[in-house]
Structures are given as C-alpha cells and as structure tokens.
Amino acid sequence: MAGLPGTGKSTLGYALAKIFDWIVIDKDLIHSAMMSKGSGKLDTTPAAYETALSLLEDLIVKQNKSVILDTAGREPFILERAKEIAAQCEARLRIIRCISPKDVRMTRLSTMNRRASQWARDIASEEEQEAWYAHLPVESLVIQTDEPFELYLDTAVRYLNDE
C-alpha cells in the first residue's frame, strides 16, 4: 500500500487482508510504539522502517505468508527492499497507491484517531506529492479513494487476482 496519510490506504489494506486472509504490517503502529518509549519521531523513523521490512521478510520468506505493507511508500528504498524480499522466494509484488483530493485527506486527518507517528496535516504541494511517488512502477494500481469504498475495493481485489 502506498499513499499519503488520509487517502484510506489502511482502511483498504485491512479490508483486503480480511478478504484474502493476509497479514498487515502497519509501519505507523510500529513507529508509534517506538515513540511511546520516549524517542522522537525523526529519531525512530529509520528503525520503524527497518522493523517493518524485517517483519515483511520473515513473514514472506521464512513463513511463506502473504503480507500487506501499509506505509506511505514515498521513499524508493522501501520499494527496492520489497523487490529484493519478493525475489528471494519468487513472490509476486503488487503495489496499490491510494490518492484523493487534498480537502478529502484533510477532513479524514482531522476526524480520525491518529497514532503519534501519523501526520496531523498535509502541507505538501501537488508537485511534491507526485515527485514522491515517481519511483513506483507504471503497473501499480492507482485508486481514487474519494469514490464509494465498495467500488475501489472491488477494483483492488480484481487487481490482486490479476483480472
């Protein structure tokens, strides 16, 4: 899963996990737990990503489980590491990027129960946001999440089933 905070990627990811009986690794859950021990957000960010990616590798390679990695996915190293992990056991890597208009994201951010590591507001320009996701492969599924949930959930299921 990739996308800015407030785009609904966690909601979609958990719904997909329930449908497919997959495991969700939520980077914000890990990051917020680390922050609860007194460390600052910037101090714990690298460790949170490393922990999430290590869990991903263990579950996929050693335990032969299918996993959804729930993270903003802005950093190219996440994709590169996920590709390396998938290649170790010839797993299939699929990327779903959730997008929605800024006003929708801001409304969601202001009304959701945020974890400590999650954004409270979005100040990035549209150009910055597009640049953050330029590294994602063209075959990634991009879903507009201000549409009815059932419609884009069905689109994601078909994508994951290769339909």
C-alpha positions in Angstrom: 0.0 0.0 0.0 1.3 3.5 -0.8 -0.3 6.9 -0.5 -0.4 10.0 1.6 -1.9 10.0 5.1 -5.7 10.3 4.9 -6.0 8.6 1.5 -7.6 5.5 3.0 -4.7 3.0 2.4 -5.0 1.5 5.9 -8.8 1.1 5.5 -8.3 -0.6 2.1 -5.3 -2.6 3.3 -7.2 -4.1 6.3 -10.2 -4.8 4.1 -8.1 -6.7 1.6 -6.3 -8.6 4.4 -9.7 -9.8 5.6 -10.8 -10.9 2.1 -7.6 -12.7 1.3 -6.6 -13.8 4.9 -3.3 -11.9 4.6 -1.3 -10.2 7.3 -1.0 -6.4 7.5 2.3 -4.8 8.7 1.4 -1.3 9.7 4.5 0.9 9.8 2.7 3.6 11.8 1.8 1.1 14.5 5.4 0.1 14.9 6.6 3.7 14.7 4.1 4.9 17.2 5.0 2.1 19.6 8.7 3.2 19.4 7.7 6.8 20.0 5.7 5.8 23.1 9.0 4.9 24.8 10.2 8.5 24.7 12.1 8.8 21.4 11.2 11.5 18.9 9.6 10.9 15.6 12.7 11.6 13.5 14.9 9.5 15.8 12.7 6.4 15.4 11.7 6.7 11.7 14.6 4.6 10.3 14.2 1.9 13.0 10.4 1.7 12.3 11.0 1.1 8.6 13.7 -1.4 9.3 11.5 -3.3 11.7 8.5 -3.3 9.3 10.8 -4.5 6.4 12.4 -7.2 8.6 8.9 -8.4 9.6 7.9 -8.4 6.0 10.9 -10.5 5.1 10.4 -13.0 7.9 6.7 -13.5 7.1 7.2 -13.8 3.3 10.5 -15.7 3.1 10.5 -17.9 6.2 6.8 -18.3 7.0 5.5 -18.3 3.4 2.8 -15.8 4.3 1.2 -13.2 2.1 1.5 -9.7 3.5 0.3 -6.2 3.0 2.8 -3.5 3.9 0.9 -0.4 5.0 3.2 2.6 4.6 3.2 5.9 2.8 5.7 4.4 0.4 7.3 7.7 -0.5 10.9 6.5 -0.2 12.4 4.5 -3.0 14.3 2.2 -0.6 11.0 0.7 0.5 10.2 -0.5 -3.0 13.7 -1.7 -3.6 13.8 -3.7 -0.4 10.3 -5.1 -1.1 11.5 -6.2 -4.6 14.6 -7.9 -3.0 12.4 -9.7 -0.5 9.9 -10.9 -3.1 12.7 -12.1 -5.4 14.1 -14.3 -2.6 11.1 -16.6 -2.8 9.6 -15.7 -6.2 6.7 -13.9 -4.5 4.5 -11.6 -6.5 4.8 -7.9 -5.6 1.8 -5.7 -6.2 1.5 -2.1 -5.4 -1.7 -0.1 -4.8 -1.4 3.6 -4.4 -4.3 5.4 -2.9 -5.0 9.0 -3.9 -7.7 11.5 -3.0 -8.1 15.3 -3.2 -6.4 17.3 -0.5 -9.7 18.5 1.0 -10.8 14.9 1.5 -7.4 13.9 3.1 -7.5 16.9 5.4 -11.1 16.1 6.5 -10.1 12.5 7.2 -6.9 13.5 9.1 -8.9 15.9 11.3 -11.5 13.3 12.2 -9.5 10.1 12.6 -7.8 8.7 15.7 -4.2 9.3 14.7 -1.3 7.5 16.0 1.7 9.5 17.3 3.7 8.9 14.1 0.9 10.0 11.7 0.6 13.4 10.1 -1.8 15.8 11.6 -2.0 17.9 8.4 -0.8 17.9 4.8 1.3 20.9 3.6 2.9 19.4 0.6 2.2 20.8 -2.9 0.7 18.5 -5.6 4.0 18.7 -7.5 5.9 17.5 -4.4 3.5 14.7 -3.9 3.8 13.5 -7.5 7.6 13.6 -7.2 7.4 11.4 -4.0 5.7 8.6 -6.0 7.6 8.9 -9.3 9.6 5.7 -8.4 6.5 3.5 -8.3 6.2 1.1 -11.3 3.8 2.0 -14.0 1.9 -1.2 -13.5 1.0 -0.1 -9.9 -2.7 0.3 -9.4 -3.7 3.9 -8.5 -7.0 4.1 -6.8 -9.1 7.3 -6.3 -10.4 6.8 -2.8 -13.0 9.5 -2.7 -15.2 7.2 -4.7 -17.5 4.7 -3.0 -15.5 2.2 -1.0 -17.1 -0.9 -2.5 -16.1 0.2 -6.0 -12.5 0.7 -5.3 -12.3 -2.3 -3.0 -13.6 -4.4 -5.9 -11.0 -2.8 -8.2 -8.2 -3.7 -5.8 -9.5 -7.3 -5.4 -9.6 -7.7 -9.2 -6.0 -6.3 -9.5 -4.7 -8.6 -6.8 -6.4 -11.5 -8.6 -4.9 -10.5 -11.9 -8.3 -9.9 -13.5 
